[in-house]
Amino acid sequence: LAAVQQSVGALHFASQELWADREFVMPVVRRSGMELQRASQELRADREIVLAAVKQSGLALQYASQELRADREVVLAAVKQNVGMLRHASQVLRADREVVLAAVQQDGWALQFASQELRADREVVLAAVQQ
């Protein structure tokens, strides 16, 4: 895995078999979370792999399985990296007060991805405006 240390770009040529290998993918996503997009469907549903990816780059959430887009810890980690990733969270988490507050307290524009109910919540809207 010396290539991970040298250049993530070289990994674009790795085989599908390697992108299905957990031992190969974990150090890659720790260094470049967006490489989750190349991982197998099975690894995109692996909580530990996805959590490592979104901690490195919140943008990786868009490549996670639907199940993990509904995982509170995974979504909170992604939103802390990039508030816009609230748009890729499950409907349930877009209606979760703590998750939405974490996003809007960083960037009020994240309110656009919140549920209708939370868009009408005085505290949430004020937090979005005050950030």
matplotlib code that plots the C-alpha trace (Angstrom):
import matplotlib.pyplot as plt

x = [0.0, 2.9, 0.9, -1.5, 1.4, 2.7, -0.3, -3.9, -4.3, -2.3, -5.1, -7.5, -5.8, -6.4, -8.5, -12.1, -10.9, -8.7, -11.6, -13.5, -10.7, -11.2, -7.5, -6.8, -9.7, -9.4, -6.0, -7.1, -10.3, -8.4, -6.2, -8.8, -12.4, -13.7, -12.1, -15.1, -16.8, -14.4, -15.1, -17.4, -21.0, -20.3, -17.6, -19.8, -22.1, -19.3, -19.8, -16.1, -15.0, -17.6, -17.0, -13.3, -14.1, -16.6, -14.2, -11.6, -14.1, -17.7, -18.4, -17.9, -21.4, -22.9, -21.3, -22.3, -25.1, -28.7, -28.5, -25.4, -27.0, -29.5, -26.7, -26.6, -22.9, -21.9, -24.1, -22.9, -19.3, -20.0, -21.9, -19.1, -16.8, -19.2, -22.7, -24.0, -23.9, -27.1, -28.7, -27.5, -28.8, -31.9, -35.2, -35.3, -32.0, -32.9, -35.7, -33.4, -33.0, -29.4, -28.1, -29.8, -28.6, -25.0, -25.3, -27.0, -24.7, -21.8, -23.6, -27.2, -27.6, -27.8, -31.4, -32.5, -31.8, -33.8, -37.2, -40.2, -40.9, -37.5, -37.6, -40.6, -38.7, -37.9, -34.7, -33.3, -34.1, -32.5, -29.4, -29.2, -29.5, -27.1, -24.1]
y = [0.0, 2.3, 3.8, 5.3, 7.2, 8.3, 9.1, 8.3, 9.0, 5.9, 3.8, 4.6, 1.7, -0.8, -3.8, -4.4, -7.2, -4.8, -2.4, -5.2, -6.0, -4.4, -4.5, -2.5, 0.0, 1.1, 2.9, 4.4, 6.0, 7.1, 9.2, 10.1, 9.6, 10.3, 7.0, 5.3, 5.8, 3.1, 0.6, -2.4, -2.1, -4.4, -2.0, 1.0, -0.7, -1.4, 1.0, 1.2, 1.9, 4.5, 6.2, 6.5, 7.9, 10.6, 11.6, 12.3, 13.9, 14.5, 14.3, 10.6, 10.2, 10.4, 7.0, 5.3, 2.7, 3.9, 2.1, 4.1, 7.3, 6.6, 6.0, 9.0, 8.8, 8.4, 11.4, 13.6, 12.9, 13.8, 16.9, 18.1, 17.9, 19.3, 20.6, 20.2, 16.4, 16.8, 16.5, 12.9, 11.9, 9.8, 11.6, 10.5, 12.2, 15.3, 15.6, 14.9, 18.0, 17.3, 16.5, 19.5, 21.8, 20.5, 21.5, 24.9, 26.0, 25.7, 27.1, 28.4, 27.4, 23.8, 24.6, 24.0, 20.3, 20.0, 18.5, 20.9, 20.4, 21.6, 24.5, 25.7, 25.2, 28.5, 27.4, 25.7, 28.7, 31.1, 28.9, 29.0, 32.8, 33.4, 31.3]
z = [0.0, -0.6, -3.4, -0.9, 0.7, -2.7, -4.8, -4.5, -8.2, -9.0, -7.4, -10.2, -12.0, -9.2, -10.0, -8.9, -6.8, -4.8, -4.4, -2.8, -0.3, 3.1, 3.9, 0.8, 1.0, 4.6, 4.4, 1.1, 2.5, 5.6, 3.3, 0.7, 1.8, -1.7, -2.9, -1.2, -4.6, -6.0, -3.3, -3.8, -2.8, 0.1, 1.5, 0.9, 3.4, 5.9, 8.8, 9.8, 6.2, 5.6, 9.0, 8.2, 4.7, 6.0, 8.8, 6.2, 3.7, 4.4, 0.7, 0.8, 2.4, -1.1, -1.9, 1.3, 1.4, 2.1, 5.4, 6.5, 5.3, 8.1, 10.7, 13.0, 13.9, 10.2, 9.2, 12.0, 11.1, 7.5, 8.4, 10.6, 7.6, 5.1, 6.0, 2.5, 3.1, 5.1, 1.7, 1.4, 4.9, 5.2, 5.6, 9.2, 10.0, 8.0, 10.6, 13.5, 15.6, 16.7, 13.2, 11.7, 14.4, 14.0, 10.3, 10.6, 13.4, 10.9, 7.9, 7.9, 4.2, 5.4, 6.6, 3.0, 3.5, 6.8, 7.0, 6.7, 10.4, 11.4, 8.9, 11.0, 14.3, 15.9, 17.6, 14.5, 12.2, 14.7, 14.9, 11.1, 11.1, 13.9, 12.7]

ax = plt.figure().add_subplot(projection="3d")
ax.plot(x, y, z, "-o")
ax.set_aspect("equal")
plt.show()
